[in-house]
Amino acid sequence: MTPGSQRQPEPWAHHGIATLADGRLVTFAPDNSRMQIKDPGGRLLAERPTAAVTAHGVTVAFSDDDGELVWVADTGSGPRPDGHGGYFPWYAPGHGRVLALRLDGSVARELGLPPLPVYESQRFEPTAVLPLPAFDQIWVADGYGAGLVHRYATSGDYLGTAPASHDAAFCCPHAMVQFADEVLIADRENNRLVIVDSEGRFVRTLADGLRRPSCLAIHRDAVVVGELSASVALLDFDGRAMRRFGADETTTVRPSWPNALDCDGVTIAPPRSVEGGFNSPHAVAVDHTGQIHVVEWLIGGRHLRFDPDDALPPALL
């Protein structure tokens, strides 16, 4: 960097992505608060401010009163520029939030803080929210807080924790997806996927030995698993690995991963690998054509798309 020059720090993207009923995608800008609507090709159609601080987990569901809603697990946290070329952990006052947003960005609903003693001394920092109309429930994973999975009635009444998450059984439950009449949970720091029943009781481990599984989607007869370190895997419904995409063993050992350092020691977004591999998959969605969309956890954000039936590397959108 030349003397006297200034580099404007970029926000560190840490958000989710989901598919709307009409095939469009809903995600967020790298500042994690502005809702973005995109077409499946990645073209930005609309951008709207929201009350979210960090729209970490994003799920779409219908409401009789408000139509299609974007449910957001807002951690209320994230790295912020430190003024010296680096970033520091930042936390909004109080706790994270669980919001249901209309497509115009306004708040339709908010779930209350779980009424548990643990949150008198520990921060509630939800990573995922999963409406389950068939169960008449809404589930919330507190992956960055107490490590618990909470169950609410569709009305918003608190029902309690999922028994499978008791006794520190999960180490960062980071994502959830409905799996037939059960729920599949990405237990990230235990490197496994866990199946629980509609009452939150442990059923079985679907797969283990993964690479920090951070996000989940269903693609035809496969489970899409975004692995933070650093690939996307397809598993069959028995947990057997079918294919893995974009894996690069050198990525996570790079200094300052998931970002990079320039020659002045300033933290910057990393370049894409020559092979078009992944860097830090954080959220996945499957569009109506069967393409898989991945957003990554890194400075400036990154949205990639690929067809699992195609031999081409993921395309940057």
QUISUL-V516698 format. One record per backbone hydrogen bond with DSSP energy under -0.5 kcal/mol. NH is the residue of the N-H (numbers start at 1). CO is the residue of the C=O. If there is no record, write none. Layout:
nh->NH co->CO
nh->NH co->CO
This chain:
nh->5 co->2
nh->8 co->6
nh->13 co->11
nh->13 co->298
nh->16 co->55
nh->18 co->26
nh->20 co->24
nh->23 co->20
nh->25 co->38
nh->26 co->18
nh->27 co->36
nh->28 co->16
nh->29 co->34
nh->32 co->29
nh->35 co->33
nh->35 co->48
nh->36 co->27
nh->37 co->46
nh->38 co->25
nh->38 co->36
nh->39 co->43
nh->42 co->39
nh->45 co->37
nh->46 co->37
nh->48 co->35
nh->51 co->105
nh->55 co->32
nh->56 co->54
nh->56 co->73
nh->57 co->73
nh->59 co->71
nh->61 co->69
nh->63 co->67
nh->67 co->63
nh->69 co->61
nh->70 co->101
nh->71 co->59
nh->71 co->69
nh->72 co->99
nh->73 co->57
nh->74 co->72
nh->74 co->97
nh->75 co->54
nh->75 co->73
nh->78 co->90
nh->80 co->88
nh->82 co->86
nh->88 co->80
nh->90 co->78
nh->92 co->76
nh->96 co->124
nh->97 co->74
nh->98 co->111
nh->99 co->72
nh->100 co->109
nh->101 co->70
nh->101 co->99
nh->102 co->106
nh->105 co->102
nh->108 co->100
nh->108 co->106
nh->109 co->100
nh->111 co->98
nh->116 co->114
nh->119 co->116
nh->120 co->117
nh->121 co->117
nh->121 co->118
nh->122 co->118
nh->125 co->123
nh->127 co->141
nh->128 co->141
nh->130 co->139
nh->132 co->137
nh->135 co->132
nh->136 co->132
nh->136 co->133
nh->137 co->132
nh->138 co->152
nh->139 co->130
nh->140 co->150
nh->141 co->128
nh->142 co->140
nh->142 co->148
nh->143 co->141
nh->144 co->125
nh->145 co->142
nh->147 co->142
nh->150 co->140
nh->150 co->148
nh->151 co->160
nh->152 co->138
nh->153 co->157
nh->154 co->136
nh->156 co->153
nh->159 co->151
nh->160 co->151
nh->162 co->149
nh->163 co->199
nh->164 co->200
nh->165 co->162
nh->166 co->163
nh->169 co->166
nh->172 co->170
nh->174 co->172
nh->174 co->186
nh->175 co->186
nh->177 co->184
nh->179 co->182
nh->182 co->179
nh->183 co->196
nh->184 co->177
nh->185 co->194
nh->186 co->175
nh->187 co->185
nh->187 co->192
nh->188 co->172
nh->188 co->186
nh->189 co->171
nh->190 co->187
nh->191 co->188
nh->192 co->187
nh->193 co->207
nh->194 co->185
nh->195 co->204
nh->196 co->183
nh->197 co->201
nh->200 co->197
nh->203 co->195
nh->204 co->195
nh->206 co->193
nh->206 co->204
nh->207 co->193
nh->209 co->191
nh->210 co->191
nh->212 co->210
nh->214 co->226
nh->215 co->226
nh->217 co->224
nh->219 co->217
nh->219 co->222
nh->222 co->219
nh->223 co->235
nh->224 co->217
nh->224 co->222
nh->225 co->223
nh->225 co->233
nh->226 co->215
nh->226 co->224
nh->227 co->225
nh->227 co->231
nh->228 co->212
nh->228 co->226
nh->229 co->211
nh->231 co->227
nh->232 co->245
nh->233 co->225
nh->234 co->243
nh->235 co->223
nh->236 co->240
nh->237 co->221
nh->239 co->236
nh->242 co->234
nh->243 co->234
nh->245 co->232
nh->248 co->230
nh->251 co->248
nh->253 co->250
nh->254 co->251
nh->257 co->254
nh->259 co->256
nh->260 co->268
nh->262 co->266
nh->265 co->262
nh->267 co->85
nh->268 co->260
nh->276 co->273
nh->278 co->246
nh->281 co->227
nh->282 co->295
nh->283 co->295
nh->285 co->293
nh->287 co->291
nh->290 co->287
nh->292 co->306
nh->293 co->285
nh->294 co->304
nh->295 co->283
nh->296 co->302
nh->297 co->280
nh->298 co->13
nh->298 co->296
nh->300 co->11
nh->301 co->298
nh->302 co->296
nh->304 co->294
nh->305 co->315
nh->306 co->292
nh->308 co->306
nh->310 co->307
nh->314 co->276
nh->315 co->305
nh->317 co->303
